Amino acid sequence: MTERFFHLHLISDATGETLMATSRAVTSQYKQTQAIEHVYPLVRSRKQMDTVIDAIDREPGMVLYTITDTELGSHLEERCRSMGIPCVSVLEPIFQAFQSYLGMPSLRKVGAQHELNAEYFSRIDALNFTMMHDDGALPENIEDADVILIGISRTSKTPTSIYLANRGIKTANVPLVPGIEPPAALLSAKRPLVVALIASTDRIFQVRQNRILGLASQNPSPGYIDRASIAEELAQTRKLCARHGWPMIDVSRKSIEETAAAIIALKSRHATETSNEDYSK
C-alpha cells in the first residue's frame, strides 16, 4: 500500500512534550500513514494563537492541543470548526474525570508540571550523578546510586541510565569487560538495585559490527565481533548474576522506555524487600 501523509498540528501552552508523546503513541498504530508534525509550544496569547490558526489554514490537518486557558482553547476550537478541521483537547477529558472524582476543579496553571520544585531538582541531581558514574566512573561512591546497570559492551547501558535519571533515579552503569574483574564496590553494594542488561548474541554482534563500521579509525580486540566470544561474555554475565542474585533484562527487542519500565518495577520490589530486611534487624 502507498504510504499516506497528513498534517498534524500540536499546540501547547508549555513545552509540547505531552502532546508529542500522546500523538506518536497513536500515530504509531497507523502504519500506512505518516504524520507531518507542526509543533507550536508556549502559545499563551490570542495573538500567538491567531498566528497558529493561520498556519493551520495554510496546511489543514488534525489539531491536538493542551491549552489550560479555557477561553483560548474555545477560540481555537471555534476557528477549527469554521474551517471544518478536527480539533481535540488532549487533557480536557482527563480534567473532567479528575474533577468528577475529586469533587474539585483543577488549578488550570500553565506548565505546572515543569515547576522548579523539589522533584525537578531531584531529577537534576540524578542526571548529574548519572553522568559522573557513566561507564564505570567513580566506583568508590557507587553505593549512593539507586540503580546500578551492568552489562557487556553495546547493551544500551548509558541511554537507559540517562532515561532513568530523567525520572529522578540516580543510576550508575558498570561495563563487564572480558578478563577484568568487576570493581569490588559493585560486588559489595547493598542498597542499590543491580540489574544486568543482556541481549542475544546476534543482536550484540550486529550492533558492534555497525559501531566498528562507523569508527573505522579504531582497532577493537579480535573477540569484539566474534560470535563465540560474545556468547562467552554473555555466559559470564549470567554466571555473575546467578552468584549474586541479580536480575537480568534482555534488551534485544526492547525499547529504552520498555527497559526502563521493567527496571522501575524491579526497583519498587527491591525497595520493599530492603525495607523489610532493615525492619527485621
ChimeraX commands (.cxc) that place a marker at each C-alpha (Angstrom):
marker #1 position 0.00,0.00,0.00 radius 0.5
marker #1 position 1.12,3.56,-0.74 radius 0.5
marker #1 position 2.06,5.49,2.39 radius 0.5
marker #1 position -0.20,8.44,3.07 radius 0.5
marker #1 position 0.86,11.71,4.65 radius 0.5
marker #1 position -1.22,14.11,6.71 radius 0.5
marker #1 position -0.62,17.32,8.61 radius 0.5
marker #1 position -0.79,17.09,12.41 radius 0.5
marker #1 position -0.81,20.36,14.34 radius 0.5
marker #1 position 0.25,20.14,18.01 radius 0.5
marker #1 position -0.45,23.27,20.05 radius 0.5
marker #1 position 0.65,23.69,23.67 radius 0.5
marker #1 position 0.98,26.48,26.21 radius 0.5
marker #1 position 4.02,24.63,27.63 radius 0.5
marker #1 position 6.77,22.53,26.02 radius 0.5
marker #1 position 4.51,20.26,23.96 radius 0.5
marker #1 position 6.14,17.10,25.30 radius 0.5
marker #1 position 2.82,15.63,26.45 radius 0.5
marker #1 position 1.26,16.23,23.05 radius 0.5
marker #1 position 4.15,14.74,21.11 radius 0.5
marker #1 position 4.24,11.63,23.29 radius 0.5
marker #1 position 0.47,11.16,23.02 radius 0.5
marker #1 position 0.24,11.78,19.29 radius 0.5
marker #1 position 3.17,9.49,18.48 radius 0.5
marker #1 position 1.67,6.72,20.58 radius 0.5
marker #1 position -1.48,6.95,18.45 radius 0.5
marker #1 position 0.09,7.52,15.03 radius 0.5
marker #1 position 2.38,4.51,15.55 radius 0.5
marker #1 position -0.74,2.35,15.26 radius 0.5
marker #1 position -1.35,3.51,11.66 radius 0.5
marker #1 position 1.50,2.01,9.67 radius 0.5
marker #1 position 0.25,3.18,6.25 radius 0.5
marker #1 position 0.21,6.84,7.29 radius 0.5
marker #1 position 2.92,9.32,8.21 radius 0.5
marker #1 position 2.21,12.44,10.24 radius 0.5
marker #1 position 3.88,15.69,9.23 radius 0.5
marker #1 position 4.17,17.28,12.67 radius 0.5
marker #1 position 3.79,21.01,13.21 radius 0.5
marker #1 position 4.61,21.78,16.84 radius 0.5
marker #1 position 3.68,25.12,18.41 radius 0.5
marker #1 position 4.94,25.36,22.03 radius 0.5
marker #1 position 4.41,28.21,24.51 radius 0.5
marker #1 position 1.20,29.50,22.87 radius 0.5
marker #1 position -0.28,31.68,25.62 radius 0.5
marker #1 position -1.90,34.70,23.96 radius 0.5
marker #1 position -4.68,35.40,21.46 radius 0.5
marker #1 position -2.16,36.92,19.04 radius 0.5
marker #1 position 0.05,33.81,19.17 radius 0.5
marker #1 position -2.98,31.58,18.69 radius 0.5
marker #1 position -4.18,33.52,15.65 radius 0.5
marker #1 position -0.74,33.11,14.07 radius 0.5
marker #1 position -1.01,29.36,14.66 radius 0.5
marker #1 position -4.54,29.25,13.23 radius 0.5
marker #1 position -3.30,30.97,10.06 radius 0.5
marker #1 position -0.64,28.26,9.72 radius 0.5
marker #1 position -3.30,25.56,10.16 radius 0.5
marker #1 position -5.44,27.21,7.48 radius 0.5
marker #1 position -2.49,27.07,5.04 radius 0.5
marker #1 position -1.85,23.38,5.71 radius 0.5
marker #1 position -5.09,21.85,7.04 radius 0.5
marker #1 position -4.89,18.74,9.18 radius 0.5
marker #1 position -5.74,17.27,12.58 radius 0.5
marker #1 position -5.30,19.59,15.55 radius 0.5
marker #1 position -4.40,18.37,19.04 radius 0.5
marker #1 position -3.88,20.82,21.85 radius 0.5
marker #1 position -3.07,21.20,25.53 radius 0.5
marker #1 position -4.15,24.72,26.49 radius 0.5
marker #1 position -5.14,25.34,30.10 radius 0.5
marker #1 position -6.75,28.74,29.33 radius 0.5
marker #1 position -10.34,27.71,28.51 radius 0.5
marker #1 position -11.06,30.91,26.54 radius 0.5
marker #1 position -8.01,30.41,24.36 radius 0.5
marker #1 position -8.94,26.76,23.84 radius 0.5
marker #1 position -12.52,27.69,22.90 radius 0.5
marker #1 position -11.23,30.25,20.41 radius 0.5
marker #1 position -9.08,27.58,18.74 radius 0.5
marker #1 position -11.97,25.11,18.61 radius 0.5
marker #1 position -14.36,27.69,17.10 radius 0.5
marker #1 position -11.91,28.63,14.35 radius 0.5
marker #1 position -11.16,24.99,13.56 radius 0.5
marker #1 position -14.88,24.23,13.44 radius 0.5
marker #1 position -15.41,27.05,10.93 radius 0.5
marker #1 position -12.61,25.59,8.78 radius 0.5
marker #1 position -14.02,22.06,9.04 radius 0.5
marker #1 position -10.88,20.80,10.78 radius 0.5
marker #1 position -10.99,18.25,13.66 radius 0.5
marker #1 position -9.69,19.76,16.90 radius 0.5
marker #1 position -9.17,17.74,20.09 radius 0.5
marker #1 position -8.23,18.84,23.59 radius 0.5
marker #1 position -5.99,16.05,24.87 radius 0.5
marker #1 position -6.24,17.00,28.54 radius 0.5
marker #1 position -9.86,18.15,28.85 radius 0.5
marker #1 position -11.44,14.67,29.23 radius 0.5
marker #1 position -8.87,13.90,31.93 radius 0.5
marker #1 position -9.55,17.21,33.70 radius 0.5
marker #1 position -13.27,16.41,33.69 radius 0.5
marker #1 position -12.73,12.89,35.05 radius 0.5
marker #1 position -10.48,14.16,37.86 radius 0.5
marker #1 position -12.90,16.94,38.71 radius 0.5
marker #1 position -15.81,14.50,38.87 radius 0.5
marker #1 position -13.89,12.02,41.04 radius 0.5
marker #1 position -12.19,14.53,43.35 radius 0.5
marker #1 position -15.10,16.95,43.56 radius 0.5
marker #1 position -12.95,19.99,42.91 radius 0.5
marker #1 position -11.77,21.97,39.86 radius 0.5
marker #1 position -8.17,21.98,38.63 radius 0.5
marker #1 position -5.87,24.97,39.12 radius 0.5
marker #1 position -5.55,25.46,35.36 radius 0.5
marker #1 position -1.98,26.62,35.86 radius 0.5
marker #1 position 0.19,26.80,32.75 radius 0.5
marker #1 position 3.25,24.50,32.84 radius 0.5
marker #1 position 2.51,23.25,36.36 radius 0.5
marker #1 position 4.41,20.01,35.66 radius 0.5
marker #1 position 7.58,22.00,34.90 radius 0.5
marker #1 position 7.77,23.99,38.13 radius 0.5
marker #1 position 11.18,24.35,39.77 radius 0.5
marker #1 position 10.14,22.28,42.76 radius 0.5
marker #1 position 11.87,19.58,44.82 radius 0.5
marker #1 position 11.04,16.91,42.22 radius 0.5
marker #1 position 12.63,18.99,39.46 radius 0.5
marker #1 position 15.86,19.48,41.41 radius 0.5
marker #1 position 15.85,15.79,42.30 radius 0.5
marker #1 position 15.91,14.98,38.57 radius 0.5
marker #1 position 18.79,17.40,38.00 radius 0.5
marker #1 position 20.70,15.80,40.89 radius 0.5
marker #1 position 20.04,12.34,39.42 radius 0.5
marker #1 position 21.25,13.45,35.98 radius 0.5
marker #1 position 24.46,14.89,37.43 radius 0.5
marker #1 position 25.09,11.69,39.40 radius 0.5
marker #1 position 24.40,9.50,36.37 radius 0.5
marker #1 position 26.71,11.44,34.05 radius 0.5
marker #1 position 29.51,11.26,36.66 radius 0.5
marker #1 position 29.01,7.49,37.03 radius 0.5
marker #1 position 28.82,6.56,33.35 radius 0.5
marker #1 position 30.85,3.62,32.05 radius 0.5
marker #1 position 32.26,2.59,35.42 radius 0.5
marker #1 position 33.46,6.05,36.51 radius 0.5
marker #1 position 33.82,6.90,40.24 radius 0.5
marker #1 position 33.08,3.42,41.61 radius 0.5
marker #1 position 34.07,4.41,45.15 radius 0.5
marker #1 position 30.68,6.03,45.92 radius 0.5
marker #1 position 28.58,3.70,43.82 radius 0.5
marker #1 position 26.65,2.79,46.97 radius 0.5
marker #1 position 24.88,6.16,46.65 radius 0.5
marker #1 position 23.19,5.01,43.43 radius 0.5
marker #1 position 19.55,3.94,43.34 radius 0.5
marker #1 position 20.22,1.59,40.43 radius 0.5
marker #1 position 23.42,0.08,39.02 radius 0.5
marker #1 position 23.27,-1.24,35.47 radius 0.5
marker #1 position 25.86,-3.78,34.42 radius 0.5
marker #1 position 26.43,-5.48,31.10 radius 0.5
marker #1 position 28.85,-6.17,28.29 radius 0.5
marker #1 position 29.55,-3.61,25.60 radius 0.5
marker #1 position 26.58,-2.48,23.46 radius 0.5
marker #1 position 23.72,-3.40,25.78 radius 0.5
marker #1 position 22.31,0.17,25.96 radius 0.5
marker #1 position 23.54,0.87,29.49 radius 0.5
marker #1 position 24.23,4.58,29.01 radius 0.5
marker #1 position 20.98,5.62,27.26 radius 0.5
marker #1 position 18.96,3.58,29.75 radius 0.5
marker #1 position 20.83,5.23,32.63 radius 0.5
marker #1 position 20.08,8.70,31.28 radius 0.5
marker #1 position 16.41,7.86,30.78 radius 0.5
marker #1 position 16.18,6.62,34.38 radius 0.5
marker #1 position 17.98,9.73,35.63 radius 0.5
marker #1 position 15.39,11.88,33.90 radius 0.5
marker #1 position 12.86,10.07,36.09 radius 0.5
marker #1 position 14.83,11.10,39.18 radius 0.5
marker #1 position 16.64,7.77,39.64 radius 0.5
marker #1 position 20.37,8.01,40.38 radius 0.5
marker #1 position 21.88,5.44,38.05 radius 0.5
marker #1 position 25.43,4.18,37.67 radius 0.5
marker #1 position 26.49,1.84,34.90 radius 0.5
marker #1 position 29.41,-0.54,35.02 radius 0.5
marker #1 position 30.75,-2.33,31.93 radius 0.5
marker #1 position 31.64,-6.01,32.15 radius 0.5
marker #1 position 34.91,-6.40,30.29 radius 0.5
marker #1 position 36.37,-9.81,29.37 radius 0.5
marker #1 position 39.39,-10.68,31.52 radius 0.5
marker #1 position 38.77,-7.86,34.02 radius 0.5
marker #1 position 37.14,-8.47,37.38 radius 0.5
marker #1 position 34.13,-6.26,38.22 radius 0.5
marker #1 position 35.02,-3.49,40.71 radius 0.5
marker #1 position 34.88,-4.51,44.37 radius 0.5
marker #1 position 32.48,-1.63,45.10 radius 0.5
marker #1 position 29.94,-3.22,42.77 radius 0.5
marker #1 position 30.23,-6.65,44.35 radius 0.5
marker #1 position 29.81,-5.22,47.86 radius 0.5
marker #1 position 26.95,-2.81,47.04 radius 0.5
marker #1 position 23.98,-3.37,49.35 radius 0.5
marker #1 position 21.50,-0.50,48.92 radius 0.5
marker #1 position 21.31,-0.09,45.12 radius 0.5
marker #1 position 19.37,-2.39,42.83 radius 0.5
marker #1 position 21.86,-4.10,40.50 radius 0.5
marker #1 position 20.42,-5.10,37.11 radius 0.5
marker #1 position 22.23,-6.75,34.22 radius 0.5
marker #1 position 21.28,-5.82,30.67 radius 0.5
marker #1 position 21.80,-8.65,28.21 radius 0.5
marker #1 position 20.87,-9.33,24.60 radius 0.5
marker #1 position 21.10,-12.15,22.08 radius 0.5
marker #1 position 24.47,-12.95,20.56 radius 0.5
marker #1 position 23.19,-11.97,17.12 radius 0.5
marker #1 position 21.94,-8.61,18.40 radius 0.5
marker #1 position 25.24,-7.76,20.11 radius 0.5
marker #1 position 27.17,-8.86,17.02 radius 0.5
marker #1 position 25.05,-6.65,14.77 radius 0.5
marker #1 position 25.35,-3.56,16.97 radius 0.5
marker #1 position 29.09,-3.98,17.49 radius 0.5
marker #1 position 29.69,-4.51,13.80 radius 0.5
marker #1 position 27.77,-1.31,12.98 radius 0.5
marker #1 position 29.79,0.56,15.58 radius 0.5
marker #1 position 33.09,-0.58,14.05 radius 0.5
marker #1 position 31.94,0.48,10.58 radius 0.5
marker #1 position 31.16,3.92,11.98 radius 0.5
marker #1 position 34.52,4.19,13.76 radius 0.5
marker #1 position 36.93,2.94,11.14 radius 0.5
marker #1 position 39.92,4.56,12.87 radius 0.5
marker #1 position 39.61,2.31,15.93 radius 0.5
marker #1 position 41.00,-1.22,16.15 radius 0.5
marker #1 position 38.95,-3.27,18.62 radius 0.5
marker #1 position 40.13,-6.59,20.03 radius 0.5
marker #1 position 39.59,-9.61,17.75 radius 0.5
marker #1 position 36.92,-11.00,20.03 radius 0.5
marker #1 position 34.82,-7.84,19.92 radius 0.5
marker #1 position 32.81,-9.03,16.91 radius 0.5
marker #1 position 33.46,-12.75,17.23 radius 0.5
marker #1 position 30.18,-14.56,17.86 radius 0.5
marker #1 position 31.77,-17.22,20.08 radius 0.5
marker #1 position 33.48,-14.55,22.20 radius 0.5
marker #1 position 30.24,-12.60,22.52 radius 0.5
marker #1 position 28.38,-15.75,23.57 radius 0.5
marker #1 position 31.06,-16.37,26.23 radius 0.5
marker #1 position 30.76,-12.78,27.52 radius 0.5
marker #1 position 27.00,-13.27,27.89 radius 0.5
marker #1 position 27.52,-16.61,29.63 radius 0.5
marker #1 position 29.88,-14.98,32.13 radius 0.5
marker #1 position 27.30,-12.25,32.76 radius 0.5
marker #1 position 24.66,-14.88,33.56 radius 0.5
marker #1 position 27.04,-16.69,35.92 radius 0.5
marker #1 position 27.87,-13.44,37.72 radius 0.5
marker #1 position 24.18,-12.63,38.16 radius 0.5
marker #1 position 23.41,-16.14,39.37 radius 0.5
marker #1 position 26.15,-15.87,42.04 radius 0.5
marker #1 position 24.84,-12.56,43.37 radius 0.5
marker #1 position 21.12,-12.99,42.76 radius 0.5
marker #1 position 20.98,-10.02,40.39 radius 0.5
marker #1 position 18.08,-9.82,37.91 radius 0.5
marker #1 position 18.69,-9.68,34.17 radius 0.5
marker #1 position 16.72,-7.94,31.42 radius 0.5
marker #1 position 17.03,-9.00,27.78 radius 0.5
marker #1 position 17.05,-5.78,25.73 radius 0.5
marker #1 position 17.23,-7.48,22.32 radius 0.5
marker #1 position 13.72,-6.43,21.34 radius 0.5
marker #1 position 13.01,-3.76,23.94 radius 0.5
marker #1 position 12.99,-0.01,23.55 radius 0.5
marker #1 position 14.83,2.11,26.12 radius 0.5
marker #1 position 11.44,3.08,27.57 radius 0.5
marker #1 position 10.37,-0.56,27.98 radius 0.5
marker #1 position 13.67,-1.50,29.58 radius 0.5
marker #1 position 13.40,1.45,31.98 radius 0.5
marker #1 position 9.82,0.50,32.90 radius 0.5
marker #1 position 10.97,-3.03,33.78 radius 0.5
marker #1 position 13.81,-1.62,35.91 radius 0.5
marker #1 position 11.47,0.75,37.75 radius 0.5
marker #1 position 9.17,-2.19,38.56 radius 0.5
marker #1 position 12.16,-4.16,39.90 radius 0.5
marker #1 position 13.29,-1.11,41.89 radius 0.5
marker #1 position 9.91,-0.88,43.58 radius 0.5
marker #1 position 10.11,-4.52,44.68 radius 0.5
marker #1 position 13.76,-4.10,45.71 radius 0.5
marker #1 position 12.88,-1.11,47.90 radius 0.5
marker #1 position 10.16,-3.13,49.65 radius 0.5
marker #1 position 12.48,-6.08,50.23 radius 0.5
marker #1 position 15.27,-3.84,51.53 radius 0.5
marker #1 position 12.85,-2.07,53.86 radius 0.5
marker #1 position 11.60,-5.41,55.21 radius 0.5
marker #1 position 15.17,-6.58,55.82 radius 0.5
marker #1 position 16.01,-3.38,57.74 radius 0.5
marker #1 position 12.83,-3.74,59.78 radius 0.5
marker #1 position 13.63,-7.34,60.73 radius 0.5
marker #1 position 17.09,-6.47,62.06 radius 0.5
marker link #1:1,2 radius 0.2
marker link #1:2,3 radius 0.2
marker link #1:3,4 radius 0.2
marker link #1:4,5 radius 0.2
marker link #1:5,6 radius 0.2
marker link #1:6,7 radius 0.2
marker link #1:7,8 radius 0.2
marker link #1:8,9 radius 0.2
marker link #1:9,10 radius 0.2
marker link #1:10,11 radius 0.2
marker link #1:11,12 radius 0.2
marker link #1:12,13 radius 0.2
marker link #1:13,14 radius 0.2
marker link #1:14,15 radius 0.2
marker link #1:15,16 radius 0.2
marker link #1:16,17 radius 0.2
marker link #1:17,18 radius 0.2
marker link #1:18,19 radius 0.2
marker link #1:19,20 radius 0.2
marker link #1:20,21 radius 0.2
marker link #1:21,22 radius 0.2
marker link #1:22,23 radius 0.2
marker link #1:23,24 radius 0.2
marker link #1:24,25 radius 0.2
marker link #1:25,26 radius 0.2
marker link #1:26,27 radius 0.2
marker link #1:27,28 radius 0.2
marker link #1:28,29 radius 0.2
marker link #1:29,30 radius 0.2
marker link #1:30,31 radius 0.2
marker link #1:31,32 radius 0.2
marker link #1:32,33 radius 0.2
marker link #1:33,34 radius 0.2
marker link #1:34,35 radius 0.2
marker link #1:35,36 radius 0.2
marker link #1:36,37 radius 0.2
marker link #1:37,38 radius 0.2
marker link #1:38,39 radius 0.2
marker link #1:39,40 radius 0.2
marker link #1:40,41 radius 0.2
marker link #1:41,42 radius 0.2
marker link #1:42,43 radius 0.2
marker link #1:43,44 radius 0.2
marker link #1:44,45 radius 0.2
marker link #1:45,46 radius 0.2
marker link #1:46,47 radius 0.2
marker link #1:47,48 radius 0.2
marker link #1:48,49 radius 0.2
marker link #1:49,50 radius 0.2
marker link #1:50,51 radius 0.2
marker link #1:51,52 radius 0.2
marker link #1:52,53 radius 0.2
marker link #1:53,54 radius 0.2
marker link #1:54,55 radius 0.2
marker link #1:55,56 radius 0.2
marker link #1:56,57 radius 0.2
marker link #1:57,58 radius 0.2
marker link #1:58,59 radius 0.2
marker link #1:59,60 radius 0.2
marker link #1:60,61 radius 0.2
marker link #1:61,62 radius 0.2
marker link #1:62,63 radius 0.2
marker link #1:63,64 radius 0.2
marker link #1:64,65 radius 0.2
marker link #1:65,66 radius 0.2
marker link #1:66,67 radius 0.2
marker link #1:67,68 radius 0.2
marker link #1:68,69 radius 0.2
marker link #1:69,70 radius 0.2
marker link #1:70,71 radius 0.2
marker link #1:71,72 radius 0.2
marker link #1:72,73 radius 0.2
marker link #1:73,74 radius 0.2
marker link #1:74,75 radius 0.2
marker link #1:75,76 radius 0.2
marker link #1:76,77 radius 0.2
marker link #1:77,78 radius 0.2
marker link #1:78,79 radius 0.2
marker link #1:79,80 radius 0.2
marker link #1:80,81 radius 0.2
marker link #1:81,82 radius 0.2
marker link #1:82,83 radius 0.2
marker link #1:83,84 radius 0.2
marker link #1:84,85 radius 0.2
marker link #1:85,86 radius 0.2
marker link #1:86,87 radius 0.2
marker link #1:87,88 radius 0.2
marker link #1:88,89 radius 0.2
marker link #1:89,90 radius 0.2
marker link #1:90,91 radius 0.2
marker link #1:91,92 radius 0.2
marker link #1:92,93 radius 0.2
marker link #1:93,94 radius 0.2
marker link #1:94,95 radius 0.2
marker link #1:95,96 radius 0.2
marker link #1:96,97 radius 0.2
marker link #1:97,98 radius 0.2
marker link #1:98,99 radius 0.2
marker link #1:99,100 radius 0.2
marker link #1:100,101 radius 0.2
marker link #1:101,102 radius 0.2
marker link #1:102,103 radius 0.2
marker link #1:103,104 radius 0.2
marker link #1:104,105 radius 0.2
marker link #1:105,106 radius 0.2
marker link #1:106,107 radius 0.2
marker link #1:107,108 radius 0.2
marker link #1:108,109 radius 0.2
marker link #1:109,110 radius 0.2
marker link #1:110,111 radius 0.2
marker link #1:111,112 radius 0.2
marker link #1:112,113 radius 0.2
marker link #1:113,114 radius 0.2
marker link #1:114,115 radius 0.2
marker link #1:115,116 radius 0.2
marker link #1:116,117 radius 0.2
marker link #1:117,118 radius 0.2
marker link #1:118,119 radius 0.2
marker link #1:119,120 radius 0.2
marker link #1:120,121 radius 0.2
marker link #1:121,122 radius 0.2
marker link #1:122,123 radius 0.2
marker link #1:123,124 radius 0.2
marker link #1:124,125 radius 0.2
marker link #1:125,126 radius 0.2
marker link #1:126,127 radius 0.2
marker link #1:127,128 radius 0.2
marker link #1:128,129 radius 0.2
marker link #1:129,130 radius 0.2
marker link #1:130,131 radius 0.2
marker link #1:131,132 radius 0.2
marker link #1:132,133 radius 0.2
marker link #1:133,134 radius 0.2
marker link #1:134,135 radius 0.2
marker link #1:135,136 radius 0.2
marker link #1:136,137 radius 0.2
marker link #1:137,138 radius 0.2
marker link #1:138,139 radius 0.2
marker link #1:139,140 radius 0.2
marker link #1:140,141 radius 0.2
marker link #1:141,142 radius 0.2
marker link #1:142,143 radius 0.2
marker link #1:143,144 radius 0.2
marker link #1:144,145 radius 0.2
marker link #1:145,146 radius 0.2
marker link #1:146,147 radius 0.2
marker link #1:147,148 radius 0.2
marker link #1:148,149 radius 0.2
marker link #1:149,150 radius 0.2
marker link #1:150,151 radius 0.2
marker link #1:151,152 radius 0.2
marker link #1:152,153 radius 0.2
marker link #1:153,154 radius 0.2
marker link #1:154,155 radius 0.2
marker link #1:155,156 radius 0.2
marker link #1:156,157 radius 0.2
marker link #1:157,158 radius 0.2
marker link #1:158,159 radius 0.2
marker link #1:159,160 radius 0.2
marker link #1:160,161 radius 0.2
marker link #1:161,162 radius 0.2
marker link #1:162,163 radius 0.2
marker link #1:163,164 radius 0.2
marker link #1:164,165 radius 0.2
marker link #1:165,166 radius 0.2
marker link #1:166,167 radius 0.2
marker link #1:167,168 radius 0.2
marker link #1:168,169 radius 0.2
marker link #1:169,170 radius 0.2
marker link #1:170,171 radius 0.2
marker link #1:171,172 radius 0.2
marker link #1:172,173 radius 0.2
marker link #1:173,174 radius 0.2
marker link #1:174,175 radius 0.2
marker link #1:175,176 radius 0.2
marker link #1:176,177 radius 0.2
marker link #1:177,178 radius 0.2
marker link #1:178,179 radius 0.2
marker link #1:179,180 radius 0.2
marker link #1:180,181 radius 0.2
marker link #1:181,182 radius 0.2
marker link #1:182,183 radius 0.2
marker link #1:183,184 radius 0.2
marker link #1:184,185 radius 0.2
marker link #1:185,186 radius 0.2
marker link #1:186,187 radius 0.2
marker link #1:187,188 radius 0.2
marker link #1:188,189 radius 0.2
marker link #1:189,190 radius 0.2
marker link #1:190,191 radius 0.2
marker link #1:191,192 radius 0.2
marker link #1:192,193 radius 0.2
marker link #1:193,194 radius 0.2
marker link #1:194,195 radius 0.2
marker link #1:195,196 radius 0.2
marker link #1:196,197 radius 0.2
marker link #1:197,198 radius 0.2
marker link #1:198,199 radius 0.2
marker link #1:199,200 radius 0.2
marker link #1:200,201 radius 0.2
marker link #1:201,202 radius 0.2
marker link #1:202,203 radius 0.2
marker link #1:203,204 radius 0.2
marker link #1:204,205 radius 0.2
marker link #1:205,206 radius 0.2
marker link #1:206,207 radius 0.2
marker link #1:207,208 radius 0.2
marker link #1:208,209 radius 0.2
marker link #1:209,210 radius 0.2
marker link #1:210,211 radius 0.2
marker link #1:211,212 radius 0.2
marker link #1:212,213 radius 0.2
marker link #1:213,214 radius 0.2
marker link #1:214,215 radius 0.2
marker link #1:215,216 radius 0.2
marker link #1:216,217 radius 0.2
marker link #1:217,218 radius 0.2
marker link #1:218,219 radius 0.2
marker link #1:219,220 radius 0.2
marker link #1:220,221 radius 0.2
marker link #1:221,222 radius 0.2
marker link #1:222,223 radius 0.2
marker link #1:223,224 radius 0.2
marker link #1:224,225 radius 0.2
marker link #1:225,226 radius 0.2
marker link #1:226,227 radius 0.2
marker link #1:227,228 radius 0.2
marker link #1:228,229 radius 0.2
marker link #1:229,230 radius 0.2
marker link #1:230,231 radius 0.2
marker link #1:231,232 radius 0.2
marker link #1:232,233 radius 0.2
marker link #1:233,234 radius 0.2
marker link #1:234,235 radius 0.2
marker link #1:235,236 radius 0.2
marker link #1:236,237 radius 0.2
marker link #1:237,238 radius 0.2
marker link #1:238,239 radius 0.2
marker link #1:239,240 radius 0.2
marker link #1:240,241 radius 0.2
marker link #1:241,242 radius 0.2
marker link #1:242,243 radius 0.2
marker link #1:243,244 radius 0.2
marker link #1:244,245 radius 0.2
marker link #1:245,246 radius 0.2
marker link #1:246,247 radius 0.2
marker link #1:247,248 radius 0.2
marker link #1:248,249 radius 0.2
marker link #1:249,250 radius 0.2
marker link #1:250,251 radius 0.2
marker link #1:251,252 radius 0.2
marker link #1:252,253 radius 0.2
marker link #1:253,254 radius 0.2
marker link #1:254,255 radius 0.2
marker link #1:255,256 radius 0.2
marker link #1:256,257 radius 0.2
marker link #1:257,258 radius 0.2
marker link #1:258,259 radius 0.2
marker link #1:259,260 radius 0.2
marker link #1:260,261 radius 0.2
marker link #1:261,262 radius 0.2
marker link #1:262,263 radius 0.2
marker link #1:263,264 radius 0.2
marker link #1:264,265 radius 0.2
marker link #1:265,266 radius 0.2
marker link #1:266,267 radius 0.2
marker link #1:267,268 radius 0.2
marker link #1:268,269 radius 0.2
marker link #1:269,270 radius 0.2
marker link #1:270,271 radius 0.2
marker link #1:271,272 radius 0.2
marker link #1:272,273 radius 0.2
marker link #1:273,274 radius 0.2
marker link #1:274,275 radius 0.2
marker link #1:275,276 radius 0.2
marker link #1:276,277 radius 0.2
marker link #1:277,278 radius 0.2
marker link #1:278,279 radius 0.2
marker link #1:279,280 radius 0.2
marker link #1:280,281 radius 0.2
view
